[in-house]
Amino acid sequence: MEDFNSWLSQYTDADSCISSFCSQKQFFRVNTIKTTVEKFTGMSRLKFQASSHCNVAFEYQDQFQIGKTWEYFLGYIYPQSLPSILVSAVLNPGKNDIVLDVAAAPGSKFSHIAMSMENRGVLVGNDYKKEKISALYSTINRMNILNCIVTMRDGKMLDWKERFTRVLLDAPCTALGSGPSAGKRWEPDHSKQIASTQKKMLFSAYDALKPGGEMVYSTCTYPKEENEDVVSNLLENTDASLLDVGLDVPHEHGLAEYGHEFRKTYRIYPQHLQSEGFFIAKIRKGSQ
């Protein structure tokens, strides 16, 4: 654990980060496909408090397991960390968009995207394994998502050329921003191994984006090999450009060693929002 603390210190205040790991708050998102925020807050007897960072996000303060509440079973809410909710807000899809979620299961961001699209437009949810697709279908049914298509393709080889106006790649990662056990799971070489997959997935996702379209690359981890390095590799080898994430939330900028442009990317640590750690980059296809 001491080695993990030392490693984490290159990115942020390790003591504050680790202490916030152990006191993370629970959040959920209201599903406005099935109800409005006003109706939900009026009918639910759960204890919660509205988040000041997103109008559909709430801090869960009740003693009951959120997954065993009737609000959850009826699809009125989705338990989700606050930064995870904000990722879909950064993508900001509209009801006329054609959207791809490259690694969609189990459907947290996917269902938020559908909600933002008002259940209209076209939303493609892709994942690679049958068991993950099963979890995605469960979310689709519970949340009443109607504007979607589900596919099962290798995210590294999607073979979709310029079909989508918006793309989300919430990449598989080492998940060091999730939970207090991160230090026990940390392996210095794991990030270098998984980064190769992330880079291939990002190229494939970018290829599927229409010129002028926008995409979001996100992870729930800290290593630069999985974050800035992956995005920098795309910028160096394509016509991609970075856009400002544009969220009004506490955060740290992307690492300065990758250049001034990476100030547009966000590193959100547990001490910022009392929730998961996340990296978020917003990318445009073509120069601005």
N, C-alpha and C positions, 0 to 999 in steps of 0.2 A: 504493500500500500504506500510505503514511503517513496518508492521509485515512481509510482503513479503520480503522487503529489508533486514530485520534482518535475516530472514530464509536463503535467498540466500547467505548471507555473509559467511556462513559456507562452501560454495563450491568455491566461487570466489569473485573477487572485484565487489560487487553488483552495485555500482555507475557506473562503467565502463560498466558493462553488460547491465544495464537498459538503459543507454544513447545510447549504440550501438543498442539496440532494435529499437530505433526510427529513426535510420539512416542506416538501412539495405539496401544493394544494391540488385538489381534484377539480377538474373543470368539465363542463359539458356544453354542447351546442344545441340550440333549439332547431328542430327541423321545420322550416317554414313552408315546406311542401304540404305538410299535414295541418299546420296551425300557424297562428301569428304569435309573435313574442308576447303581445298584450293578452291574448286569450290564454296562452300557456301560463303566464305568471298569475293570471286570475283564477285558474282552475286547479293548479298543482298545489299540494300541501307539503311538498318537500321544502327543506330549508336551503336557500341559495341566495347568492348576491350577484348582481350584474357586474360584468367586467367593464372597466372604463376603456378598454382597448378594442372591443368588438361588440357590436350591438346584439349579436345572437349568442354570445358566450357568457357563461355564468360559472361562478365558483360554487361548487357543491359543498354544503356544510352539514348535511344530515348524517345520521348514524347508520342508515340502511345501506347495504351494498347497492350501488346505483344500477347494476345489471340485473337486480331482482325487483326493480320497481315497475309499476304498471306503465309509467311514463316511458320507460325504456322498451318494454315489450310491445307497446302500441306504436313505437316508432316516432314518438314526439321529441326524443332527445338522443344524442349520440355522445357517449363519454369520450373525451378527447383532450389532450394537453393544449394549453393556450397557444404556444408557438405553432403547433400543428394546425390549429384552426386558422391562424394568421397566414399560413402558407397559401391556402386557397384564396384568401382575400387579396394576396399579392398577385396571383394569377388573374383575378378579376374578370372571369368570363361573362359574356352576355348571352341573351336568349337567341341570338342569331349566329353564335360561334359554332365552329366544328372543333371539338376538344378531344385530346387524347391524354389519358392518364396511363403512363407506361407501366407502372408497377402499382396497380390500383388496389389489390387486396390488402386488408379485409374491407376497405371501402370508406375509411374515415374522411379523407380529403375528396375522394370520388363523390361521396354523397353530398358534401358541402358544395362541390362544383355544380352538381345537378340542381341543388337548391338555388345557387346564385344565377343559374340559367333559367330559373322559373320552370324547370322541367320541360324546357323547349330546346330548340337547336338539336345538335347531334353530339352525344358524349360516348366515346369509346373507352371502355375499361379493359385494360390488358393485364395479364399476368402469365407466369410461366408454368406453374404447377397446378394439377387438378385440385388438390386439397385447398389451395389458395382461391381458386375460382369458386369453389363451393362456399367459402366464407364470404366472397364478394356477392354471390347470388343471395345469400341470407340477408346481407345489408340492403341490397336492392329491393327485396320483397318487404322487409320491415319498414324501410323508409319511403316506400311507394314511389320509387324512381321509374319513370316511364320513357325518358328520352335517350335511353342507353342501348349500346351494343356491347357484348362481352366477347373478347377474343383471347386466345391462348397462344402467344408467340414469344420467342426468345427476345428479350428487350435489347440484346446486342445486335440482332439482325431482323429488325421489324420489316424492312423492305417496303416502306410506305413513303413514296416520294412526294413531298410538298402537298399533303392532303389536309393539313390541320391549321386553323388560325391561332389556336392556343395549345400548348403542350405542357404537361407537368411530369417531371421526373423526380419523384421522391425516392432516391436511390437506395438500394440495399447497402447497409453500412455496418460499422462496428458498434453502433448504438451506445457510444460512451456517454451520451447526454441523457440516457434513460435509466433512472433508478440508482439507488445507493450502492449497488453491487458492481458498478462500472470498474472500480479499481481491481476487483478480483478477476474480471473478464479481460482486462487490458493485456494485450500482447503487442509489443513494439512493432513486430513485422507483419501483423495482420492487416494493417491499413495499406501497406505497400502491395499486398496480395490482392485485396479487394478493389484497390484503385484502378487496376487494369480493367476489371469488369465495368466499373463506373464510367471510365473514359469511353469505352466502346458503346455503352448504353447512351451516353450523352451525344455522341456522334450520330447514332442511329435515330435518336429522338429529334435531333436538330435537322436531320435529313427529311424527317416527316413533316416539318414545319413549313408553311407557305412563306414566301418572301414577304418581309414586313410583319410577319407574325411574331408572337411573344411566347416565351417559355420560362418556366421556373425550375431551377435545380435546387433541391434541398436534401439535407441529411439531418439526422439527430445525433451527430457526433462532432468531435473537435479537431482531429488531426488534419493538418494542412494537406496531406497527401490525398485525402478524400474530399476536400473542399476546394480551396483556392487553386490547388495544383490541377485538379480535374477541369475546372472552368478555364483556367489559363491555357491549358492544352487545347481546348476548343477555340479560344480566341486567336491563338497563334496559327491555327491551321484552317480556319474558315473566315467568312466575312462577318462573323457574329460580333455584337457589341453589347456592353453591359448597360442596363438601365438601373436607375435608383430604385431600390426596394420600396421606398416611400412610406414606410410605416412609422407612425408616431408612437413608438414604444422604446423603452430603455434597451440599449444594445451596445455592442462594440462593433467597430468597422472591421471589414476583412483585413487580412494581414498586409501591412505596408510594403513588405518585401516583394510583393507581386505587382506593385505599382499603384499610382494614385487612383486609377479607375476602380480598384477594389474597395475604395471607401464606399462605393455604392452597394456593396454586399453587406449582409448583416451576420454577426455572430451573437446569438442570444444565449446567455448562460442562465442556469437555474436561479442565481441571485437577482436577475433582472425581473423575472415575472413569477417567481416561486413555482416554476414548472420546468418542463424538459429543456435541455440545451438543444439549440438548432443552428444550422447554417442555412442561409437563404440567398440565392442569387437570381436576379431577373435578367433575361437575355432576349435581345431582339435579333431577328434574322436579317442581316444587312446592316450597313452603317446608317447612323441617324442623319 
